[in-house]
């Protein structure tokens, strides 16, 4: 007797993130950008406004267009389930929140005239965090070093030489957060192969 195949909710945090991002992008189109600016983009605003603090976390769900959304969601769907299984849904949600706030804070301090939206910082946090999946105590994985050189090195180079609407800062900050948390989570728990 053959078992029936069923679809499972294998990574609730990642799938929830993708769903919210899809709805935020759709809402942005329907409102001709008004909802994006109000809820899904971070920029320097009064610290007394509750929306400033909300946007510090929700800007990761807003995307400039469908291509931007699909690019980021592809990486999240590729890396996220593995990370959620390894670290737990709660820990991955914390990584996402820390990355959102970190990129928002750096953007506000160093780029006060730039609006920031999208999950690119979270994507880079996931990329660097995933390089620690084979971590052993007392070692730094070669994959981590290579990912750092290739991904973050490219972002630094492009940040210095290319003028476009891509936030290399969010990529760099997200990567630093992901790498730092990957090392810290694995060292703290003594996880190893």
C-alpha positions as CSV (number, residue, x, y, z in Angstrom):
1,X,0.0,0.0,0.0
2,X,1.4,3.3,-1.1
3,X,1.5,6.3,1.3
4,X,-0.3,9.4,0.0
5,X,1.9,12.4,-0.3
6,X,0.9,15.5,1.6
7,X,2.1,19.1,1.7
8,X,3.5,20.0,5.0
9,X,4.2,23.4,6.7
10,X,7.9,22.7,7.2
11,X,9.1,26.2,7.9
12,X,6.3,28.3,9.4
13,X,8.5,31.4,10.1
14,X,9.9,31.4,6.5
15,X,6.5,30.7,4.9
16,X,4.9,33.4,7.0
17,X,7.6,35.9,6.0
18,X,7.1,35.1,2.3
19,X,3.3,35.4,2.7
20,X,3.5,38.8,4.5
21,X,6.0,40.0,1.9
22,X,3.7,39.0,-0.9
23,X,0.7,40.8,0.7
24,X,2.8,43.9,1.5
25,X,4.0,44.1,-2.1
26,X,0.5,43.6,-3.5
27,X,-0.9,46.2,-1.1
28,X,1.8,48.6,-2.2
29,X,0.7,48.2,-5.9
30,X,-3.0,48.6,-5.0
31,X,-2.3,51.8,-3.0
32,X,0.1,53.2,-5.6
33,X,3.0,53.2,-3.1
34,X,1.2,54.8,-0.2
35,X,1.1,51.6,2.0
36,X,4.8,51.0,1.3
37,X,5.8,54.4,2.5
38,X,3.5,54.3,5.5
39,X,4.3,50.7,6.7
40,X,6.9,48.9,4.7
41,X,9.8,51.4,4.3
42,X,12.2,52.8,6.9
43,X,13.5,56.3,6.8
44,X,14.4,59.0,9.3
45,X,11.3,60.2,11.0
46,X,10.4,61.4,14.5
47,X,11.3,58.9,17.2
48,X,8.1,59.9,19.0
49,X,6.0,58.4,16.2
50,X,5.0,54.8,16.9
51,X,5.1,54.2,13.1
52,X,8.9,54.9,13.1
53,X,9.4,52.0,15.4
54,X,7.0,49.7,13.6
55,X,8.7,50.5,10.2
56,X,12.1,49.6,11.8
57,X,10.8,46.0,11.7
58,X,8.3,45.9,8.9
59,X,10.4,47.5,6.2
60,X,11.8,44.0,5.4
61,X,8.4,43.0,4.1
62,X,8.1,45.8,1.5
63,X,9.6,45.4,-1.9
64,X,10.0,47.9,-4.8
65,X,8.5,45.6,-7.3
66,X,7.7,41.9,-8.1
67,X,11.3,41.2,-9.4
68,X,12.7,42.5,-6.1
69,X,10.3,40.4,-4.2
70,X,10.9,37.2,-6.2
71,X,14.7,37.6,-6.0
72,X,14.6,37.9,-2.2
73,X,12.0,35.3,-1.6
74,X,13.8,32.7,-3.7
75,X,16.9,33.0,-1.4
76,X,14.7,32.9,1.7
77,X,12.8,29.8,0.6
78,X,16.1,28.1,-0.4
79,X,18.0,28.8,2.9
80,X,15.3,29.4,5.4
81,X,13.8,25.9,5.9
82,X,17.3,24.4,6.6
83,X,18.0,27.2,9.1
84,X,14.6,27.0,10.8
85,X,15.1,23.2,11.2
86,X,18.6,23.7,12.6
87,X,18.0,26.7,14.9
88,X,14.2,26.6,15.6
89,X,11.4,28.8,14.5
90,X,11.8,31.1,17.5
91,X,15.5,31.6,17.0
92,X,15.1,32.3,13.2
93,X,12.4,34.8,14.0
94,X,14.8,36.5,16.4
95,X,17.5,36.6,13.7
96,X,15.0,38.2,11.3
97,X,14.0,40.8,13.9
98,X,17.5,41.7,14.9
99,X,18.5,42.0,11.2
100,X,15.5,44.2,10.5
101,X,16.2,46.6,13.4
102,X,20.0,46.6,12.7
103,X,19.6,47.5,9.1
104,X,17.0,50.2,9.9
105,X,19.2,51.7,12.6
106,X,22.3,51.9,10.4
107,X,20.2,53.3,7.5
108,X,18.8,56.0,9.8
109,X,22.1,57.0,11.3
110,X,24.3,56.9,8.1
111,X,21.8,57.4,5.3
112,X,19.1,59.7,6.7
113,X,17.8,60.8,3.3
114,X,17.4,57.2,1.9
115,X,14.3,55.1,2.3
116,X,15.0,51.4,2.8
117,X,12.7,48.5,2.0
118,X,13.1,44.8,1.2
119,X,14.4,41.6,2.7
120,X,18.0,41.8,1.3
121,X,19.5,42.3,4.7
122,X,17.7,39.2,6.0
123,X,18.8,37.3,2.9
124,X,22.5,38.1,3.6
125,X,22.0,37.2,7.2
126,X,20.7,33.8,6.1
127,X,23.6,33.3,3.7
128,X,26.2,33.9,6.3
129,X,24.2,32.0,9.0
130,X,23.9,29.0,6.7
131,X,27.7,28.8,6.3
132,X,27.8,27.7,10.0
133,X,25.8,24.6,9.5
134,X,28.9,22.4,9.7
135,X,30.4,24.2,12.6
136,X,32.9,22.5,15.0
137,X,34.0,24.0,18.3
138,X,37.4,25.9,17.9
139,X,37.1,26.1,14.1
140,X,36.0,28.7,11.6
141,X,34.4,27.0,8.5
142,X,36.2,27.7,5.2
143,X,32.7,28.1,3.7
144,X,32.1,31.0,6.0
145,X,35.3,32.7,5.0
146,X,34.6,32.2,1.3
147,X,31.0,33.4,1.6
148,X,32.3,36.4,3.4
149,X,34.8,37.2,0.7
150,X,32.5,36.6,-2.2
151,X,29.2,38.0,-1.0
152,X,30.2,40.8,1.4
153,X,33.3,41.7,-0.6
154,X,31.1,42.1,-3.7
155,X,28.8,44.4,-1.7
156,X,31.6,46.6,-0.4
157,X,33.0,46.9,-3.9
158,X,29.6,47.7,-5.5
159,X,28.8,50.1,-2.7
160,X,32.0,52.0,-3.6
161,X,31.8,51.8,-7.3
162,X,28.2,51.3,-8.5
163,X,25.4,53.9,-8.1
164,X,22.0,52.2,-8.2
165,X,19.0,51.7,-5.9
166,X,20.4,48.6,-4.2
167,X,21.2,49.0,-0.6
168,X,24.7,47.4,-0.2
169,X,24.6,48.7,3.3
170,X,21.7,46.4,4.2
171,X,23.5,43.5,2.6
172,X,26.7,44.2,4.6
173,X,24.9,44.8,7.9
174,X,22.7,41.7,7.4
175,X,25.7,39.6,6.6
176,X,27.6,40.8,9.6
177,X,24.6,40.0,11.8
178,X,24.1,36.6,10.3
179,X,27.8,35.7,10.6
180,X,28.0,37.0,14.2
181,X,24.8,35.2,15.2
182,X,25.9,32.0,13.4
183,X,29.1,31.9,15.3
184,X,27.5,32.8,18.6
185,X,24.6,30.4,18.3
186,X,26.9,27.5,17.4
187,X,29.6,28.3,20.0
188,X,27.1,28.8,22.8
189,X,25.2,25.6,22.2
190,X,28.4,23.6,21.4
191,X,26.8,22.4,18.2
192,X,29.0,20.4,16.0
193,X,28.9,17.7,13.4
